[in-house]
């Protein structure tokens, strides 16, 4: 039995290698597009879940205090973006969720007691450190405003360095 010379099969090997290389590059491109779309869907889903939880809390509070006009019925928390170090939107939404859990005690409180409540809230939450995705973030409350039973809070978030905390 005779073995054919290898130069006869060279065009086949080149075509096969180009085909396999094209399959690998195509799978990488498809995988990156799939993960980008999935990440966007996940961000949207998280934002909508946070909004649904906020609306459910607002509805329960509005039902409970619909006859009283001088109580805090709704709490809106807004993050101010730091221009020098922008924050991931998912981390910002997670911090808003944690802050809304901490501020839930203010629902139903009198608007006229906002002076003592704001001092209490600032002392509890100002420079508070939240841990999100195994990283620490410091929250600083910038503004608190009550209008028509809606407490609005603006805050900034800065990452905490591990060196400055001593750990």
TIKOLNU-596938 format. One record per residue (C-alpha): residue in one letter; x, y, z. Coordinates in steps of 0.001 Angstrom, whole numbers, plus 500000, padded with zeros to 6 digits. Layout:
AXYZ/...
REM end
This chain:
X500000500000500000/X501315503378499023/X500916506635501054/X500168509694498922/X502543512673499252/X501491515298501850/X501626518274499441/X498470516951497766/X496482517505500994/X497839520971501866/X494892522946500376/X492479520755502357/X494355521410505624/X494422525144504959/X490706525243504205/X489912523134507281/X492053525332509534/X490428528509508205/X486996526945508757/X487839525944512361/X489329529390513041/X486162530991511675/X484042528800513965/X486104529858517000/X485968533578516152/X482247533327515408/X481544531627518720/X483526534315520574/X481586537111518874/X478249535376519467/X479103534711523119/X480101538336523738/X476888539619522133/X474830537135524146/X476458538182527429/X476078541884526649/X472368541421525946/X471933539247529055/X473726541810531223/X471475544592529912/X468410542427530593/X469657541702534101/X470215545410534833/X466724546229533571/X465223543408535624/X466980544579538787/X465853548163538240/X462264547052537687/X462291544816540779/X463537547738542844/X460827549956541379/X458124547336542043/X459221547016545685/X459167550801546030/X455680550995544502/X454373548220546747/X455675550034549830/X454192553306548566/X450788551701547922/X450705550119551375/X451641553423552997/X449141555387550919/X446355552977551873/X447289553229555519/X447675557012555670/X445298558195552930/X443239560333555317/X446253562037556883/X447891564749554824/X450769565591557146/X452661562311557176/X455482560965555059/X453763558575552686/X456468558081550096/X460268557975550182/X462279558625547032/X466009558043547149/X468190559443544394/X471874558946543790/X474007561853542642/X476719560697540281/X480301561425541200/X481948562786538039/X485487561823539045/X484640558176539811/X481391556989538181/X479674554098539920/X478230550951538389/X474424551347538091/X473818547931539652/X475794548880542742/X473941552184542964/X470571550398542759/X471638547898545417/X472655550746547748/X469308552468547119/X467575549218548069/X469584548928551295/X468950552575552157/X465212552235551541/X465150549342554016/X466902551546556579/X464571554495555922/X461363552472556092/X460872553611559711/X460234557177558494/X457049556180556646/X454011557396558531/X455979559904560603/X454654563431560875/X455993566002558437/X456228568493561281/X458736566263563085/X461059566223560094/X463603568347561939/X464262565678564550/X463838562900561985/X466335564462559596/X468898564810562363/X468324561188563322/X468541560045559706/X471693562028559049/X473361560682562178/X472395557100561267/X473051557157557538/X475638559866556910/X479037558250556343/X477423554826556744/X479273552027555013/X477295549547552935/X478830546340551628/X477758545461548089/X479415542640546150/X482144542292548769/X483197545937548443/X482541548729550902/X480894552005549880/X480421555105552022/X477112556978551696/X476895560715552264/X473482562350552381/X473461565633550467/X469859566843550653/X466621565830552349/X463372567441551236/X459730566839552151/X457047568043549774/X453416566871549792/X454169563836551942/X457105562721549779/X460509562524551415/X463226562920548804/X466829562129549642/X469858562795547453/X473096561054548321/X476565560371546949/X478517557134547144/X482274556804547357/X484221553542547461/X486095552895550688/X489775552031550342/X490897548953552254/X494089550778553305/X492256553687554929/X489993551436557054/X492919549429558396/X491841546017557099/
REM end
